[in-house]
Amino acid sequence: MARPALRPLALFRQHQRQISTSVPLLAATPSPVQVPVSLIASLRKLRPVPLSLAREALQKSNNNIDSALSYLDSSSSASTTKKAEKVSGRSTSEGVIAISLLGGKRVGMVHVGCETDFVARNDIFLKTSRSIAGTTAFLDVPGEREPSPASTDAPPSTADPIRDFPVSALMEAPIISLPSSDGAPAANTNPTPTTDPTTISQSLLSTLSQTGENLRLLRAVSFAAPFPSSPLIRYVPGAYAHGGSSSSEGKVGGIAVISAQSRDSEKPMAARIHGVGGDQLEKDLLDLARTVARQVVGFPTMRISAGEGGEGEEEALLSQQAMMFGKQEPVAQVLEEWGAGKGLKVDVVGFRRWAVGDDLTEVAAGDPQAQAV
């Protein structure tokens, strides 16, 4: 004899009994593994990945470094690293010269290479290049023991105050976020704190993953005015770039450093700068330094004067070039007249002029890691 069908109420009560005797539907969610900061740092030394990815890998591997490395090897970061290795042999004949001028006291210039002009104009690539230039300007060149020529009260010497920044050291430096100056001194040179510090090497690797091209930090230089400043001499940097979206990045870039001394021994530079009209005088000096940098970029400038290594074409000697703006007089004459009008003696004590198409054979020989991402 067949069993009678359960009525709806009885069916509902039977279903309730089954639920009450079964495993709970919502199990307690286990708390995430706490990852020590020191362990994250250790992992990132072995694999230059973002902080968030390093923490995730350690959480997934219960804070085991070897397991975390295996996790990263199977992640997108490992894919990017393999991609970088795959394209590392490609030419980086395109790129950008990026410059950062900080507070009228420090300047950094870098040459970042890529494969095509398309990427050289890409916003992601340019943003990375700007951040590298800003970091170069902000940091001191490591390992310098001899005082800079700009650190004494003696008259300007023939020593170059602009320093080559070793690329191998710069690649491991953390990116420092700074205000964009666009070739003019930034009002605030304090670094912007970040919660996820990234080295220049990591930043280039991240940019490579987005652009798909081989990227290289090819060379870098910087200048820092002495602190505290000399009471007798003022050193002022200027910067200019041509062929880009702004005067702080382009296909050709240049930086120049000028020195200024008072012609009146009773009123040294410190008194002039901190006295009446000092702010305007400092601004005028910055404008002059920028004009000199622009002059350097506008001509195939190789030396300041003929005494720096023999004779040369007038266009190659800064002092003999016709000034691009004004009366077309020689640069040396323009600086002499400009300084006399303000009671100053002005000299150009150093400069650099770089172009994307420069032959970098000697640069690569001097720093084997100069072309390594």
N, C-alpha and C positions, 0 to 999 in steps of 0.2 A: 504494500500500500504506500503510495507516494506521500512524502511529507508536505504539509500545507505550506504555502509561500508565506514568508515573514511579512508582517504588516510594516509600513513605513516607520512607525515609532519603535518597534522592536529592532528593526534594521539599524536605526540610528544608535540605540543603546549598545548593540553588539559592536558597532564601529568605535564607540567611546571606550569600551573595555580593551579593544585591540590597541588603541593609541596609548592608554595608560600603562600597558605592560610592555611596550616597545622601547627601544633606545631613544633618548631625547633627541628631538629634531635639531635643536640648536646647541651644538657643543660649544664649550667655552673656547674663545679664540686665544691661542698661545701668544704671550707677549713677545715682541721682536727681540732678537739678540742684541745686547748692548755692545757696541764696538768702541774700544779705546781709541782715542785720537792718535796715540803713538803707533798703534797697529795700522791705522789708515796711512800714516806717513811712511811707514816701512813698506807697505804694499805699493804706494805711489812712486817710491824710489825704484822699485823693480818694474813697474808698469806706469808710464806717464798718462794716467787716465784722470778724468774729473773726479773731484772728491766724492760726489754723490754716487758715482759708479763704483768707486773703491769701497765705500760703506756698504753698498748693496751686495757686492761680491763677498765681503767678509760675513755679512749677516746670513747669506745663503750657505756659507761654508762653515758656520759655527766658529768663526774667528780663526780658522785654520789657513795660514798663508798659502800653503801648497794647493789646497782645494780652491782658494780664492783665485789663484793664478790660472787654474784649470777653467774656472768659471769665466774669467776674462778672456781666455783664449777662444772660448766659444761665443763670445759676445760681439757686438758690433764694433767695440773698440779694437779688438784683435783684427777684425776685418779691415779697419782703417789702417792699422799698423802694417798689415800685409800689403795693402794698397800702396802705402808710402814706399815700402821696399820695392814694389813692382815698378813704380814710376821714378825711382831715385836716379836712374841713369839718364833721364830725359833732360834736354837742354832747358835752361832757365834764362834765355836771352831777353825776355820781356820782363816787365816789373815796374817798380816805382821807387823814386827817391823821396822819402818822407822825413820831415823836419819838425822838431818841437822846440819852441822857445819859451822858457819859463821865467816869468818875473823880470825879464831883462837881465838876468844873472847867469842863467844856464841854458845851454842849447845842445841838442842831440840830433844827429842825422844818420839815417840808416838806408841801406839799399836792399830791398826785398825782391827777389826774383821769382818769376813764374814762367809758364810756357808760352802763353798767348796774350795778345793785347786785349782780348775780350775779358780775360780774368783780371788783367792789370787795371781795368776800369770797373771791376766788380766791387760793389759796396762792402761786401763781407771781407774781401781781400784788403781793401783800402782801410777799413776800420782796424783790422789786425795790424797793418803797417803803421798806422798812426799810434796805436797803443805801444808798439815796440819803440818807436821814436820817442814817445813821452817817457817810457821807462829808461831809455838810454840817457835822456837829458837829466832825469831825476837822480839816477844812481852815480856814485863816484866810480871811476875806473879802478878796478881791483889791483892790488899789488904795487901801487905807486909809492915809492919811498923818497924819491928826490922831490924837493919843492918845485911847484910850478913856476915858470918864469914870471907869471902874473902875481906871485905871492910876495915879492919884495918891493921895496921903495926905490930901487935903482931904476935908471932910465930903461925903457924897453930894450930887450936884447934881441939877438937874431934867433933865439930858440923859439920853436913853434909852441904856442900855448894850447893848441888843439890836440887832444889825445886820441889815439886809436883805441877803441874799446874792443878787447878780445871777444870774438864772436862765441868761442867755446864757453866762456864764462857767462856771457849775456844770455845764452840759450837756457841756462839753468836758473836765471833770475825770475822772480815772480812779476807778472804783469802788474803795473801800478796805474790805476785809473786816474787820469789828470784832466783838468779842464782843457778843451780844445782852444788853441791859441791862434790858429790860422796865420802863422807867421808874425803875430804881434804878441807881446808879453802877456801872459795870463795874469789876471788879477789875484788868483788864489792858486798857490802851488802846493797846497796840502793834498796828499794822496787820499783818494776816496776809499774807505775800507770796504772790503768785499768778504762775503761769507764763504766763497768758494775760490780760494787762491789758485791761480793757474800760472804755470811758468810759460815763458816765451815758446819753448819747445812744444808744450802741450797746446798752446794757442795756434801755432802753425799747423800742428797735426789735425786739430779740429777744423781749421780752415781748409786744409787739404781734403778732408772728408766731404766738405760741402762744395768745393770747386772741382775736385777730380783731377787737379794738376799738381805736378811737382812744385813745391815751394821751398825757397831757400833764403835764409838770412845771409847775405853775401859779405857785408861789411858795415861797420858802425864807427862813428867818432863822436866825441863830446868835448864841451868846454864848460868849465865852472869858474866864475869870478871868485877871487879869494875872499874868504870870510874870516875875520872882519876885513873890510876893504881897506886898501892903503890910503893914508891921508894925502899922499902926493900924486897918485896916479889912479885913474879910473879906467877899468877895462870893460868894454861894452860889446856884447855879441849881436850880430844881425843875421837874418836868415831870409832866403827867398828860393822859390821853386817855380819852374815854368813848364807848361805843357800838361797841367792837370786841372782838377776841378777847383783848386784853391792855390794860394801862394805858399802853402806848406807841404805840397806834394806835387810831383810831376815827373817828367822824363829827364829833366835836368834840375839839379838842386845845388845850392851853395850856402856856406856859412862864412862869415868874416868876423874878426875880432879887431876892434880899434882901441887904441889907448889915448887918453886925454890928460894933459898936464896943464896946470895954470902957468901963464907967462909972468904972473905977478907972484914973486916969492912970499909976499906978505899975505897973500890969499891963496893957500893951497887948495887942491881939489875938494878936500873934505869941507872946507869953509865955503867954497862956491856952491857945492851940492846942497849943503844944509842951511845955507843962508837965503837971503831974499832972492827970489827967482830961481831957486835951486830945482824945484819940480819941473819947471819949463826947460831948464838946461838939460836935465836928465832925459826928458822926452825928446829934445832936439838931438841928443847924442844917440838915442835909440833909433830915431828916424835916419840919422846919418849912417849908422851901422847897417841898417836895412838897405839903404841906397847903395852902399858899397857891395853888399852881398848880391844885390840885383845886378850891379855892374859886373861882378865876377861871373855870374850866370850868363849874362848877355854876350860875353866874348869867350873865346877859347883860352881863358886865363890859365897860365901855368906858374908864374912867379910874380912876386910883388915888384921887384926891380931887377935890373940887369946884373947887379952885384951878387945875386943869389945863385950863380952857377953859369956865368957866361952871358954872352949876348943872346938876343932872341928877337923874334918879330914883335913889332910894337903891340899888336893885338894880344900877344901872349904875356906881355908885361903890364901888370895892373897900373903901375905908376905912370906909364906912358900912354895908356888908352885914352881916347877922347871920351869925356864924360857923356853918358847916354842922354842925360837931361841937362838943360841949361845952355851954356855958351859953347859946348863941345870942346872945352879946354882939357888939357891933360889932367888925369885924376890927381896927381901929386900937387898940381897948382890949385885945383879946386879945394883940396883938403887944407892947403896952406892958407888960402884966402878965407875959407870958412872958419878955421881956427882963429886967425888973426882978428876977425870980426867979433869974436866972443872972448878974446883974451886967452886963447888956449893954443897948445901945440898938439896936433892930432896926427897919429900915425896908424897905419894898418900893420898889425903885428902877426897876423896869421889868417889863413883862409883855406877852404876846401871847395873844390868844384867837382861834382860827380854827374855822370850821365849814365842812363840805363845801358847804353851801348858800349861803355868803356871796356877795354881789355883787362880782365881780372886775373891774368895768369900769375902775376907777382903776388896779388892778394891771397890767392889760394895757396901759393907756396909758403907764404908767411904764417898762415893759420890753417892747418889741414882740415879743421872742422868748419871753416868759413862757409862751406857750401852744404853743410849737413842739416837736414830738418830734424 
